[in-house]
Amino acid sequence: MPNIGAPGVILLVILALLLFGPNKLPELGRAVGRTFREFKEGARDIIGDSETQKKEAPAAAAPQNVSASVPQDRKLPE
Protein backbone atom coordinates (compact mmCIF):
# COMPACT_ATOMS: atom_id res chain seq x y z
CA MET A 1 0.00 0.00 0.00
CA PRO A 2 1.71 3.22 -1.13
CA ASN A 3 2.07 6.20 1.19
CA ILE A 4 0.34 9.46 0.27
CA GLY A 5 3.23 11.75 1.24
CA ALA A 6 3.35 15.54 1.46
CA PRO A 7 2.47 16.28 -2.20
CA GLY A 8 -0.58 14.02 -1.94
CA VAL A 9 -1.79 15.75 1.23
CA ILE A 10 -1.37 19.17 -0.40
CA LEU A 11 -3.31 17.98 -3.42
CA LEU A 12 -6.12 16.67 -1.19
CA VAL A 13 -6.33 20.01 0.67
CA ILE A 14 -6.51 21.97 -2.60
CA LEU A 15 -9.15 19.58 -3.92
CA ALA A 16 -11.21 19.94 -0.72
CA LEU A 17 -10.97 23.75 -0.96
CA LEU A 18 -12.20 23.65 -4.55
CA LEU A 19 -15.06 21.26 -3.80
CA PHE A 20 -16.39 22.68 -0.52
CA GLY A 21 -15.04 26.23 -0.38
CA PRO A 22 -13.22 27.94 2.47
CA ASN A 23 -16.44 28.68 4.42
CA LYS A 24 -17.59 25.06 4.59
CA LEU A 25 -14.25 23.40 5.49
CA PRO A 26 -14.17 24.37 9.22
CA GLU A 27 -17.70 23.03 9.61
CA LEU A 28 -16.73 19.75 7.95
CA GLY A 29 -13.63 19.51 10.12
CA ARG A 30 -15.72 19.90 13.29
CA ALA A 31 -18.14 17.25 12.11
CA VAL A 32 -15.30 14.81 11.39
CA GLY A 33 -13.75 15.56 14.78
CA ARG A 34 -17.04 14.89 16.59
CA THR A 35 -17.46 11.65 14.70
CA PHE A 36 -13.98 10.45 15.67
CA ARG A 37 -14.56 11.46 19.30
CA GLU A 38 -17.85 9.52 19.47
CA PHE A 39 -16.20 6.51 17.85
CA LYS A 40 -13.35 6.54 20.38
CA GLU A 41 -15.79 6.85 23.30
CA GLY A 42 -17.83 3.93 21.97
CA ALA A 43 -14.71 1.82 21.52
CA ARG A 44 -13.60 2.62 25.09
CA ASP A 45 -17.04 1.63 26.39
CA ILE A 46 -16.93 -1.68 24.55
CA ILE A 47 -13.39 -2.40 25.78
CA GLY A 48 -14.36 -1.43 29.33
CA ASP A 49 -17.43 -3.67 29.24
CA SER A 50 -15.43 -6.67 28.04
CA GLU A 51 -12.76 -6.11 30.72
CA THR A 52 -15.46 -5.88 33.39
CA GLN A 53 -17.00 -9.14 32.19
CA LYS A 54 -13.59 -10.83 32.26
CA LYS A 55 -13.06 -9.71 35.86
CA GLU A 56 -16.52 -10.90 36.95
CA ALA A 57 -16.39 -14.24 35.14
CA PRO A 58 -13.70 -15.93 37.32
CA ALA A 59 -15.51 -14.89 40.51
CA ALA A 60 -18.80 -16.32 39.25
CA ALA A 61 -17.16 -19.52 38.00
CA ALA A 62 -15.42 -20.25 41.30
CA PRO A 63 -16.93 -23.27 43.08
CA GLN A 64 -18.89 -22.44 46.18
CA ASN A 65 -18.90 -24.46 49.37
CA VAL A 66 -22.50 -25.68 49.44
CA SER A 67 -22.17 -27.57 52.72
CA ALA A 68 -21.44 -24.34 54.59
CA SER A 69 -24.85 -22.91 53.70
CA VAL A 70 -26.80 -26.08 54.64
CA PRO A 71 -27.75 -26.42 58.33
CA GLN A 72 -26.07 -29.29 60.22
CA ASP A 73 -29.30 -31.20 60.88
CA ARG A 74 -30.23 -31.22 57.18
CA LYS A 75 -26.97 -32.49 55.75
CA LEU A 76 -27.06 -35.56 53.54
CA PRO A 77 -25.31 -38.65 54.85
CA GLU A 78 -21.87 -39.19 53.47
C-alpha positions in Angstrom: 0.0 0.0 0.0 1.7 3.2 -1.1 2.1 6.2 1.2 0.3 9.5 0.3 3.2 11.7 1.2 3.3 15.5 1.5 2.5 16.3 -2.2 -0.6 14.0 -1.9 -1.8 15.7 1.2 -1.4 19.2 -0.4 -3.3 18.0 -3.4 -6.1 16.7 -1.2 -6.3 20.0 0.7 -6.5 22.0 -2.6 -9.2 19.6 -3.9 -11.2 19.9 -0.7 -11.0 23.8 -1.0 -12.2 23.6 -4.5 -15.1 21.3 -3.8 -16.4 22.7 -0.5 -15.0 26.2 -0.4 -13.2 27.9 2.5 -16.4 28.7 4.4 -17.6 25.1 4.6 -14.3 23.4 5.5 -14.2 24.4 9.2 -17.7 23.0 9.6 -16.7 19.8 8.0 -13.6 19.5 10.1 -15.7 19.9 13.3 -18.1 17.2 12.1 -15.3 14.8 11.4 -13.7 15.6 14.8 -17.0 14.9 16.6 -17.5 11.7 14.7 -14.0 10.5 15.7 -14.6 11.5 19.3 -17.8 9.5 19.5 -16.2 6.5 17.8 -13.4 6.5 20.4 -15.8 6.8 23.3 -17.8 3.9 22.0 -14.7 1.8 21.5 -13.6 2.6 25.1 -17.0 1.6 26.4 -16.9 -1.7 24.5 -13.4 -2.4 25.8 -14.4 -1.4 29.3 -17.4 -3.7 29.2 -15.4 -6.7 28.0 -12.8 -6.1 30.7 -15.5 -5.9 33.4 -17.0 -9.1 32.2 -13.6 -10.8 32.3 -13.1 -9.7 35.9 -16.5 -10.9 36.9 -16.4 -14.2 35.1 -13.7 -15.9 37.3 -15.5 -14.9 40.5 -18.8 -16.3 39.3 -17.2 -19.5 38.0 -15.4 -20.3 41.3 -16.9 -23.3 43.1 -18.9 -22.4 46.2 -18.9 -24.5 49.4 -22.5 -25.7 49.4 -22.2 -27.6 52.7 -21.4 -24.3 54.6 -24.9 -22.9 53.7 -26.8 -26.1 54.6 -27.7 -26.4 58.3 -26.1 -29.3 60.2 -29.3 -31.2 60.9 -30.2 -31.2 57.2 -27.0 -32.5 55.8 -27.1 -35.6 53.5 -25.3 -38.6 54.9 -21.9 -39.2 53.5 
